[in-house]
Amino acid sequence: MFTDHGLPLIPLDSVRRTERCLPKSNEEFEVLKKKRASVQRKLAKEINAMLEPLGYERTGSEWRKTSPFGRSYFGFQKSHYGFGCFFNAGTLGTLDVPSPTLANTHDGIQCHRIAKFCPELPHNDVADELCYVRLHDDAGFRNGVMTVIQARMIPWMEARHRASAMIRMPSPADMVAVKIFTEQREP
């Protein structure tokens, strides 16, 4: 359904390593704060460059789009307690009733985190937190995360804005079929 994204395949071994990002000293805390700020600026700018041409409106680190077929949402969520972040995507059809108990946004959209779209990508914990330090220092990992957003999350959100979504909207699990990783490094 969404197989040709036109992006090069990412070597899977470049994204599998996991780590925790906790400062061990005041000096390291200051370095982590600078890396966090740098990553937040860069990622917000890159995500905006992907979503703005598609008609998404940005408010801080959240993007929303409305069409006759429904609404979609993308959020770059900063961790309140540490040096990690989360990527969230959600849609709500025109005929769907928002569920305030399941909603993750103020307008009733239930979101899915990046792990739903990418079981290949390791996460630090069950909350799917991605470490700013790794996004800053590890180009392969960062490239993998941005490819998941571009090849799986955004097309899934965009599917909400087509008439076919009234019949069948793909699930995040459907998007996992989009091949973006290769098992071995290519020469």
N, C-alpha and C positions, 0 to 999 in steps of 0.2 A: 504494500500500500504506500509506504514512504521509503522506498529503498534507494533512490538516486538523489543523494544530497550534494554531490559534486565536491566533497571535501576529501583530502587524503586520509587514509587509514592511519590510526595512531597505534604504535606498538603497545600492546597491553602491559608488558612488563615495566613500561615507563610510568604507569599509574598505580600499580598494585601495592607499593610499600605504604605502611601506615605509621603514624607517629603522634605523640602528644606534644603540645606547644605550651609549656608552662615556664615562666621565668624563674631563674634560680638566684638572681641577685637584682638589686636596684638598677644596675647598669644594663643588664639584660632586659629588664622591664622597659627601659627607655628605648632600647633598640627595637623591641617587639612593638611598642606603640608606633614608632616611625614606620615600620614595615606594614603594620595594620592600616595606617592612614594612606600609605602609598597604594596598597592593594585595593582599598575601598575606592579611591579616586579612579584608578586605572580600570577596574572591573565595571564600575558604574558607567564610565565613558564608553567602554566597548559594548556593554549590553545595550546602552542607549543607541549606539550606532546600528545595532542589529534590529531593535524594536521600533525606533522612531520612523523609519521608512515604511513600516507596515501599518502605521497609523496609531501606534500606542502613545499615550500621553504619560509623561513622567511627573511624578511628585516624589521628590527625594530619591529613595532607592526602591520605589515601586512604579510599575508601569501597568496601565489599564487600557483596554480597548472595548468599545461597544459597537455592535452591529445589529441588524434586524434579527439575527439568529442567536444572539446572546452576548455574554461578556467574558472577557478573559483577563487574567492577572498574572504578572510576574513580579516576584519580590526578591531582592538581594538583602537578606536579613542579617544584621550584625548581632553577634552574641552579646548579651548584656553582661556576662560574667567572665569573659575570657578573650582568647585570641583566635576565635573561630568565626565562621559565617555559615549561612544556610542559603540555598537557592530554592524558592518555592514557586510553583505554577498551579493555576487553577482556572476552571471555566465554569460558567453557569448558563444553561440554555434559556432562551426567552420564556419557554413554558415551564421551566423548572422552578420549584418553590425553594427559596433560600432557607437553609436550616441554621438557625442561630446557635444551636448546640454543637453542630459539626463545623461551623464556619471558622475560617482562619482570618477572614478579612471583615472589616466593618460593614461591607455590603453583601455579606452572606455567601461568599465564594469559599468552597472547601478546597484547600490546597494540598498538593503532593510535593514532597521534597525530592531532591535530585536522585536519591537512591531508588525511587520507584522507576525512574527512567534509565538507571544505570547500575544494575547489580554488579557489573564488572568492577566498578570503582570502589575501593575500600573507604570506609568512613571511620572516624575516630570512636564513635559510639552510636547507640541506637537512635540518637537524635539527628544523625546525618550531618554532624558538624564537620566542616572542612577547615583545616588549619591555615591561617593567614601566612605564616612563615613558609609553608610548603608552596602556597600559591605565589609567593614572592620569589622564593629561591629555586624552585624546581620547574623549569620551563615545560618539560614533558607532561607533568601533572596538570599544570595550568592550562596547557593546550588541550589536554584530554577533557577537562572540566568545561572549557569554552566550546569544545566540539559537541559535547553532550547537550549543552544549552542550545546551540545552533542547529544540530541535526535531529534532536529528539524532542526537546521541550518546546521550542518555538513552533515547529510544525504541528505539534499536538495542540497547542493553544490556537494556532491559525485554523485548524480543522473546525473549530467551533464556529467560525465565521463563514462557513460554506453551507449551502442548502442541504447537502448530504448529511450534515450533523443532526438534522431534524429526524433522520431515519436511524442513523447509527453513528455515534461519536466514538472514535477510537479511545482505548484506555491507555494509561501509561505503560501497561504491560505490552500492548500492541506496539508501542514505540521502541521497545527493547529489541525488536526484530531488525531495526535499522542498523546495519553493520557499520560500525565506526572504529573498531579495534581489529588489529591483526595479532596473531599469537606470537610471531617471531619478528624480530627486527629485520627490516629489508636493507640490503647492502647499499 
